């Protein structure tokens, strides 16, 4: 597991190659095995492989989502907000499990934050995605994970660049 964490980087450039059905099946299984608070499993996942829809999703935010238009596959990570008061945390856990699974398959991925982000000065990114995908109001959108075969290679972050000063033992000071 630590090797996956060392290798995983945010990949924003992808080849045109589609994701195999076997890989998609593995990503689905990983998402559905994600833990959640009290086993409530509030998350919902929308798999997107239609190029036109991916292009529209890439316009969900003014900044930080345009690279999605070049991904062959995306997973919109949502939740039924009526099932859990900690759906945000549960979706975050599921999203990173999806990303680590993608890495284990040799795929690249990148998280696109949707929750609490603007689409423009009149609409939130979440409202944009809800409308685009026909989601009911109680289904909240946490993020979109862009997935594809990487067109770029990024070296692992060197151990000496890790933020060790952020580690405390027993107390803050």
N, C-alpha and C positions, 0 to 999 in steps of 0.2 A: 504494500500500500504506500509506503513512504516513497518508493521509486516513482509511482504514479504522480504523487504530489510534487515531487522534484521536477518531473518532466512537464506537467501540465502548464500550459500558457494560454492566454487568450489569443485565439486565431481568428483573424478577420478576413483572410484571403483563402479562397477555396478553388479547387479544380471544378470542372464541369461534371465530373463523375457522380452519378447518383449513388445514394446509400442503398446497399443491398437489403433485400427483405429480411435476411438473417440478422443483420446488424440492427435494423429497425426493431425486430422482435426482441433482441437483447436489450435495447434501450427502453422499450416498453416494460419489460420485466423488471429492469432496474428501477424505473420510476415507480412501479406499483409495489415494489418491495421497500420503498422508502419509509422510514419510521415517521410516526406522527404522535403528537401529544394525545395521551389517553386512547391511542388506537382509533382516533376519529376519522382518519384518512379523508380530510376535507378537499384534498387536491383533485384537480381534473386536468387532463392534458389534451391539447388539441395538436395533432400531428399535421404539419403542412408541407406538402411537396409540390403543389401547383405553383409554377413559376410566377404567374400573374398575381396570385395571392401573396406570395413571398415579397414581391416588389411593393405591393400595397402595405404589407406589414413593415417594410423597411422605412416607410414614411410615418411611422407611429410617433417619432420624436423629431424635433428640429435638429438635434445633435445626438450622435452616438448610436444611430440605428441604420444608417444608410448602407453600411457594409453588408447587411443582411440580404440585400437584393442579389448578391452573388453567391449566396449559400443555396445548395440544392435541397436543404431540409431544415425545418425549424420545429421546435416544440414550444407551444405557448403554455406556460405554467399558470394555471388558474386555481381557484378554490371556491367552494361553496361556503360563503361567509356565515351561513346560518348553522353550520356544523361545528364550528370551533372559533373561539376567540383568539386563538394563536395560529390562524391559517397562514399568516405571513411567514412565521418561523417554519411551519411545516412545508410550505412551498419552497422556501430557501434551501431546506435540507434536501428536498427532492431534486431541485435544480442542480445542486453540486454533485449529487449522486449521478445524475444524468451526465454531467460534464466529465466526471471521473470514469464513468463507463465508456463514454465516447473516447477518451484518451486511451483506455485499455484496449480498444478496438483499432487503434491507430488513426482515429478521426480527430479533427480539430473542432473546437467549439468556442463560443463566446457568449457570455451573459449580456442581455440587453434589459436594463432596468426599465420597467413600465410603471409600476406603482409609484405614485407621488411625483410623476414627471409630466411636464407639459408637452402636448403635441404642437400647440401654437399658443398664441395669447388668448384664444377663445375656448380651447378644448384641452382636456387632459389626454395623455397618451392612453390611459386606461379606457376612457370613454370612446376614443377612436377605435381601439382594438375590440371593445365590446360591440360597437356598432358594426364594424367590419365583419366580425365572426358571428353576429346574431346572438350574443350572450345575454341571458337575463340579468337583471340588475344585481341580484344577490351573488352572481358568479363574478368574483374579483380577479383581476389580472395582476400577477406579481411580476412576471418577466417573460422574455422570449429567449430561448437558447438557439443560436445559430449553430448548425452542425454540417460538416462536410469533410471531404478529403483535403488535408491542408495543402495550400499552395506556397506557404511560407514555413520556414523552420526557425524557431526561436530557441536559443540556448536556455537551460535552466537558470534560475536566479542563483547566483553564487551564495554559498552558505555565509560568507562574510558580509553579505548585504542584507541578511535577515535582520529584522528589527528586535534584536535581543534585549534592548533597553525596555521593551514593552512587557517583559516578563518580570513578575514580582513573586516573591515567596511569602506566603502566609499573611502579609499585610501590604498595604500600598507603599509605605515608606521603607 
